[in-house]
């Protein structure tokens, strides 16, 4: 009799574990920057929609793997298709997560963010294998990475005037600076060329960018100076926070 009760209890526990609701995943995801909306399925296999405070969003599907422990992720949104893996890690005796992403990020997905800065960019961005460490509410690259943009007809508004340019494909390197900032340097197709554009994102949401004379030429922006193509013309710092305090 005791054995039967124990067996039934164990089966009940297993059933509960197998059917833990997907909503529990929000305990690990929801933050000031990211929210999991309308989760369906279970903690082990389900789907939902990820919405960021930057206006970006994507449908996400996940499947828990027990060896090695982690979540296999698949994010899709119109012309975006990214595969990833999220796994716990232990570094310096502090818990954290290691996130690996690779795939295609479409301009349609990025449009809500870019339009806030009067920038309209077509094409796709190919993200190569990128590994990030999330720890103590901070995100940093575990190693340098890169991405490629397919190019296309760009439109932007500057000083209340609209400009457009047919731009070639560009590539970018992604690194972490010694100060812990995420930095992207954008280059043309020429080998050993100087960066056309430098973007640097701080943990507090501020973004710094520096534009070269060569980038202004590609963007069809009128400039009367005679600086060299690799010389930085101007530098700007802005906040990505939609509600800066």
N, C-alpha and C positions, 0 to 999 in steps of 0.2 A: 504493500500500500504506500509506504513512504517513498519507495523507488518510483512508483507511478506519479505521485505528486511532484517529486523532484524533476522527473522527465517533462511533465506538463509545464512546470514553472520555467524550466530551461527553454522549452520550445516557445513559451510566451515571451521570454526575454529576447530570444533570437528574432521572433516576429516583430517585436517593437523596434529592435535595432535595425532590421531590414527596412522598416517603413518610417524611419525618422523623417519628418516633413522637410521639404526643400527650404522652407522659411527659416530654418535654423541657420542656414548658410549666411543669412543677413547679419548674424552676430559677428561674423569674421570680416564681412565686406563693407557694410554701411559705415560711412564716415562723412566728414565735411566735404570730401572730394568725390566720393563715389557712393551710389545707391543701387541696390538690387531690387528691381520692380517686378511684381507679379510672378514670384518664383513658383514653379510647378514641378511635380514629381517628388523625389525624395532627396535626402542629403547625399545619397550615393550616386544617383543618376537623375538629372533633371535639367530644367531650362528656366530662363528668365530674361530680363532686359537690364543691362547695365547702363546707368545714366550718370554722367559726370557733371560737376559744377561748371565745366567749361562749355556745356551745351552739346557735347559729343555723347553718342549712345550707340549701342549695338546689342543684338540678340546673342545670348551666351548659352551654350550647352556644356554640361560637365559630367564627368564620370570619375568616381573615386577608384583609385588603384591602391591595393594594400601592400604590394611589394614591387618596387619601392613605394612607400607611402606618398600619396599626392593626388592632385586633381588634374585630369586631362581636360583641357578647355578648347572650345571652338567658338570663335566670335565671328558673326556675320552681320553685314548691314549694306544692302544694295550692292555696291561694287567693292565691298571689303570682305576679305576672307582670311582670318588669322587663326593659326593653331598655337596652342601654348600648353604649358604645364606649370602648376603651382605646387610646391612642396615645402614642408617645414624644414628649417635648418637650425643649427645651434652654432652661434659664433660669439666668442668672448663671453660664454655662459649666459647669453641673452637670447631668448627665442625670437625667431623671425621667419620670413618666407622668402623662397627663391622663385622668381617668376621668369620663365623662358617663353619668348614669343617669336614667331616667324610667319610671314605671309604678305598679303597685299592689302594696303590701306587705300581706299578710293577717295577721290576728291569730294564726292558727294557726302561722305561721312564727316570730312573735315570742314565742309562748308559753313556750318553754324558758328564755328570758332573763327574762321578766316573772315567771314563777312562782318564780324564785329570790328575788324580793322580795315574794312573797305577793300578787301583783297579777294579776288575771284580766280581760283586756280583749277584748271582741268587735269585730267590724266590720273595716273595711279602712282603710288609710292610703294616700292618693294622693300620691305623690312627684312634684312638678313637676320640670321639667328642672333637674338639679343637676350642676354641674361641679366636680370636685375635683382638686387637684394633689398627687401623691404624690412626695416627694423626700426623700432622706436619712432614710428610715424615718419620715417625718412626713406626715400627711394634713391638708390644709386646703382650704376652699372657695375656688374661684377668684372667686366672686361670690355674693351673697346668694341664697337659695332659699326654698322654702316647701313645706308639705304640709298636707293636710286629713284629719281623722279623721271617719269616718261617724257616730260616736256609738253608744250602746247601753247595755246593762245591765252595769255594772262591779261586780266583787267584789274586796275586798281585806281583808287581815288586818292589824290594828294593835293592839299590846299584847295579843296573844292573843285578840282579839275580831274577829269577822267583820262587815264592813259591806257594803252594796250600795247602788247608786244607778243610776237611769236618767238617763244624761248626754246632753246635746245634742251635735250635731257641733261639733268644735273645729278651729281652724286654728293653724298654727305657722309662725314665721319662723325661718330658719336663717342664721346669720352666723358669721364668725370674729371673735373679740375682738382687741384690740391685742396681747394676750399670746399669741395663736395658739391659743386654746381654741375649740372648736366650741360655739356657744351656740344653744339653741332657746328661744323665748318663745312660750308657748301662750296663745291668746286665745279669747274667745267669738265669737259672730257679730256683736256690735255693733261698729260702726265707731268708730275712735279710742278704744277702751277700753284700760285698763291690762292688763298681762299677768296671767293667772291663775296661771301656773306658769313658773318659769325653770329650765332645765336647762343645765348647762355641763360639757363633757367636756374634761379635760386630756389631753395626749399620754401621760402616765404611767398612764392608766387610771382616775384618780380622777374621780368625778362629783359635782358640787355641784347641789343643787336647793333652790329657795325656793318656798314655797307661800303664796298669798294667802288672805285671809278669804273672798273670793268662790269660790275653788276648793274650800275646805272645805264651803261651802254646796252647791255642785253635787255634791260627793261624798257628801253626806248624813252628814257627820261632825259630831257634836255639839260645839259650841263656845260657851262661856258669855260670851265677851268681846263688847264692843260696838265693835270696830274697824271702820273703813270697808272696803268690799268690795275696794278696790284695795291695802289695806295688807298687807305681807308678815308672816305670823304666825310662821313658823319657817324655819330654814335648816339643811340637813343636807349632809354630805359623806361619800361612801362610795366604795369601790373596786369597779370592774367586773371586776377580775382575779379569776378563780376560785380562784387559789392565791397570794394576796398573801404577799410575803416580809416 
